[in-house]
């Protein structure tokens, strides 16, 4: 969580999960949520939150990280790619 003048301007949720058996690692750090108030975006708040979460994962000896982001959220996609994340799973849906 990031606060400025006692106001919460951003937050991140990270958790450590067991990996699937087919993976080469036993645990993965997963970022399940990231939000920054609009007027604080593009001010490195989000990247700071993600970096702090990765540091926490590393303290817990977790060295593989994952997250999900909507394909139309171009600013978030750019941020995560800049931070070294790569696309590896495509999730598809269909309205019936």
TAHUWO-V874547 format. One record per pair of residues at least 6 apart in sequence whose ideal C-beta (glycine too) atoms are under 6 Angstrom apart, sorted by sequence separation. I is the first residue (numbers start at 1). J is the second residue. D is the distance in whole Angstrom. If there is no record, write none. Layout:
i;j;d
I;J;D
I;J;D
This chain:
i;j;d
19;25;5
1;8;6
2;9;5
19;26;6
69;76;5
2;10;4
69;77;6
19;28;5
36;45;5
1;11;5
36;46;5
16;27;6
17;28;6
16;29;6
17;30;5
15;30;6
14;31;5
13;32;5
13;33;4
12;34;5
31;53;6
11;35;6
10;36;4
9;37;5
29;57;3
9;40;5
29;62;4
46;79;6
10;45;5
27;62;5
28;64;5
29;65;5
30;66;5
31;67;4
12;49;4
28;66;6
10;49;6
14;53;4
25;64;5
12;53;5
2;45;5
16;62;5
